[in-house]
Each structure stands twice: as structure tokens, then as C-alpha cells.
Amino acid sequence: MKSRPALIAMDGANGRALLAAAERVARDGRKSLKGISRFDASGLFEQQLVADDDGPASPRTLLLLYAADLAFRLRWEIEPALLEGQSIVAAPYVETAVAFGRACGLPGKWLDTLFRFARKPSERRFVDVLPQPGPPTAGLVEFGCARPHGLLPARKLAALTHEHLRARARRSRPRRLVRGAR
């Protein structure tokens, strides 16, 4: 009997640990797994690094860019894989962005509305690894924390994002909570 294609959403505040966990899932033996849909598949964040000469984008702007990147990933990576009958891992997915937005003080209702377009995942996994300073290309949280917004110091913003993710994971009861050091 053939298994149904699944969208496996993986979220976490540590971009490197998140990607490593996604790669482990991709190697876990599912024959129908297409691969991983990764942060910045559209190249919007790479372009934003170049545009930072004019000053960093606000957290709200970064989340709008993330929503555009996620829409790109859904259109060109996730939906085609599911239509082909293959499963795919999205790392990160929606919860990471929402947690980062909440840590920045953005309203939950605005964040929920922003990501309403995203397909509901078949399975949720949270990577419970403390965020570490890293290059802005490591993940959404590292990218957002590398930009001085005048909100909070980078370490505090990353830790607060991690706390928000843990709280959301407890409420949503994901299939698996991956714990450990980077």
C-alpha cells in the first residue's frame, strides 16, 4: 500500500540545527520523500543582504519577505512534490516566522492573517535547540537577529523566539520534538 504524500513542517530558532534535523528526516527511509524546501529558496533574503546598505529592514518587512519566500516555496517546490505523490520537508515553515514576529512584538492576529495562505502541514516537528549566533544565511532567526532593529539585543531576540516556539509546540502537540545541542 502506497503512503499518502505528506508536508512535514519543521520549525526551530536555530537555523543550522533545523536544517540538520530536516536532513535526518530526509534520510529516514521514506522512499517517496522529494527532499527539503529550505529558507530563502527564492533568493529574496540574499538580495536583502545587498540592499542593507540603505539600513536594515524592519521585522514586519522581513516577515513579509518570508511570506513571499514561503509562497514561492509552496508554488515551486512543495505543491509540485505533493501533486507527484511525494512527501517533502519544509524547514522552516510557518511557526518559526510567527515566533520571530511575536518576539519582535508584532500582533498575533496580523501574523496569523499573513500566513493564512500556507497549506496546513500533515506533520509538525519542532527542533528544540537553543539559537546560536550565526551567519545571516543560516536561517530566518539568524537573519532577523543579524539586523539591528533597535528592539532587543540579538541574543535576547533569538532566545525570546525560541521561547515562543516552545510555547507553540506545547500547545500544538507536534508529532516529534527534537531536542539537543547544535
C-alpha positions as CSV (number, residue, x, y, z in Angstrom):
1,M,0.0,0.0,0.0
2,K,1.4,3.4,-1.0
3,S,1.6,6.1,1.7
4,R,0.0,9.4,1.1
5,P,2.3,12.4,0.4
6,A,3.0,14.5,3.4
7,L,4.1,18.0,4.1
8,I,6.4,17.7,7.1
9,A,6.8,21.2,8.7
10,M,9.9,21.6,10.8
11,D,10.4,24.7,12.8
12,G,13.1,26.0,15.2
13,A,15.0,29.0,16.2
14,N,18.5,27.5,15.4
15,G,18.8,27.5,11.6
16,R,21.8,25.1,11.5
17,A,20.1,22.6,13.9
18,L,16.9,22.9,12.0
19,L,18.5,22.1,8.7
20,A,20.5,19.2,10.2
21,A,17.2,17.7,11.6
22,A,15.5,18.2,8.3
23,E,18.3,16.3,6.5
24,R,18.0,13.5,9.0
25,V,14.2,13.3,8.3
26,A,15.0,13.3,4.5
27,R,17.3,10.3,5.0
28,D,14.9,8.4,7.3
29,G,14.0,5.9,4.6
30,R,10.8,7.3,3.1
31,K,11.0,6.2,-0.5
32,S,8.5,8.9,-1.5
33,L,10.4,11.8,0.0
34,K,11.2,14.5,-2.5
35,G,13.6,16.5,-0.4
36,I,13.7,19.7,1.7
37,S,12.2,23.1,0.9
38,R,14.7,25.5,2.5
39,F,14.7,29.0,3.8
40,D,15.4,31.6,1.1
41,A,14.7,29.3,-1.9
42,S,13.5,32.4,-3.8
43,G,16.7,34.4,-3.1
44,L,14.8,37.3,-1.5
45,F,16.9,37.3,1.6
46,E,20.2,37.1,-0.3
47,Q,19.1,40.1,-2.2
48,Q,18.1,41.9,1.1
49,L,21.7,41.4,2.3
50,V,22.8,43.5,-0.6
51,A,20.1,46.1,-0.1
52,D,21.0,46.5,3.6
53,D,23.3,49.4,2.6
54,D,20.2,51.6,3.0
55,G,19.6,50.3,6.5
56,P,18.1,47.1,7.8
57,A,14.5,46.2,7.0
58,S,12.0,46.2,9.9
59,P,10.8,42.9,11.4
60,R,7.5,43.4,9.7
61,T,9.2,43.8,6.3
62,L,11.3,40.7,7.0
63,L,8.2,38.7,7.7
64,L,6.5,40.0,4.6
65,L,9.7,38.8,2.7
66,Y,9.5,35.5,4.4
67,A,5.8,35.1,3.4
68,A,6.8,35.9,-0.2
69,D,9.6,33.3,0.0
70,L,7.2,30.7,1.5
71,A,4.7,31.4,-1.2
72,F,7.5,30.8,-3.8
73,R,8.4,27.5,-2.0
74,L,4.8,26.4,-1.9
75,R,4.3,27.2,-5.6
76,W,7.6,25.8,-7.0
77,E,8.7,23.1,-4.5
78,I,6.1,21.9,-2.0
79,E,2.9,21.7,-4.1
80,P,4.6,20.1,-7.1
81,A,6.1,17.4,-4.8
82,L,2.7,16.7,-3.2
83,L,1.0,16.5,-6.6
84,E,3.6,14.0,-7.8
85,G,2.7,11.9,-4.7
86,Q,5.9,12.6,-2.9
87,S,6.4,13.9,0.6
88,I,8.5,17.0,1.4
89,V,10.1,18.6,4.4
90,A,9.7,22.4,4.8
91,A,12.4,23.8,7.0
92,P,11.5,26.3,8.4
93,Y,7.7,26.6,7.9
94,V,5.2,28.9,9.5
95,E,5.8,28.5,13.2
96,T,9.3,29.8,13.1
97,A,8.2,33.0,11.4
98,V,5.3,33.5,13.8
99,A,7.5,33.0,16.8
100,F,10.1,35.5,15.5
101,G,7.3,38.0,14.8
102,R,5.9,37.6,18.3
103,A,9.4,38.0,19.8
104,C,9.6,41.3,17.9
105,G,6.3,42.4,19.4
106,L,4.1,42.0,16.3
107,P,0.4,41.2,16.9
108,G,-0.5,37.5,16.7
109,K,-3.7,38.3,14.6
110,W,-1.5,40.1,12.0
111,L,0.9,37.1,11.8
112,D,-2.0,34.6,11.6
113,T,-3.5,36.6,8.8
114,L,-0.2,36.9,7.0
115,F,0.3,33.2,6.9
116,R,-3.3,32.1,6.3
117,F,-2.3,31.2,2.7
118,A,0.0,28.4,3.8
119,R,-1.1,24.8,3.4
120,K,-1.7,23.0,6.7
121,P,1.1,20.5,7.3
122,S,0.5,16.8,7.6
123,E,3.0,16.6,10.3
124,R,4.7,19.1,12.6
125,R,8.2,18.8,14.2
126,F,9.9,21.3,16.4
127,V,13.7,21.4,16.8
128,D,14.2,22.4,20.4
129,V,17.8,23.7,20.2
130,L,18.9,27.0,21.6
131,P,19.7,29.6,19.0
132,Q,23.3,30.4,18.4
133,P,24.8,33.4,16.7
134,G,25.4,32.5,13.1
135,P,25.7,33.9,9.6
136,P,22.5,35.6,8.4
137,T,22.2,32.8,5.7
138,A,21.8,30.1,8.4
139,G,18.1,30.7,8.8
140,L,15.3,33.2,9.4
141,V,16.0,33.8,13.1
142,E,19.7,34.4,12.4
143,F,18.9,36.7,9.5
144,G,16.5,38.7,11.6
145,C,18.8,38.9,14.6
146,A,21.8,40.0,12.5
147,R,19.9,43.2,11.6
148,P,20.0,45.9,14.3
149,H,16.3,46.9,14.7
150,G,16.7,48.8,17.9
151,L,14.3,46.3,19.5
152,L,16.4,43.9,21.6
153,P,19.9,42.6,21.5
154,A,20.3,39.8,19.1
155,R,20.8,37.1,21.7
156,K,17.7,38.2,23.6
157,L,15.6,38.3,20.4
158,A,16.8,34.8,19.5
159,A,16.1,33.4,23.0
160,L,12.7,35.0,23.0
161,T,11.9,33.5,19.6
162,H,13.0,30.1,21.0
163,E,10.6,30.6,24.0
164,H,7.7,31.4,21.7
165,L,8.4,28.3,19.6
166,R,8.5,26.1,22.7
167,A,5.2,27.5,23.9
168,R,3.6,27.0,20.5
169,A,4.9,23.4,20.4
170,R,3.4,22.6,23.7
171,R,0.0,23.9,22.5
172,S,0.0,22.2,19.2
173,R,1.4,18.8,20.3
174,P,3.7,18.1,17.4
175,R,4.5,14.6,16.3
176,R,8.0,14.9,17.5
177,L,10.0,17.5,19.4
178,V,13.7,17.2,18.5
179,R,15.9,18.1,21.5
180,G,19.6,18.5,21.9
181,A,22.6,20.7,21.3
182,R,23.5,22.0,17.9
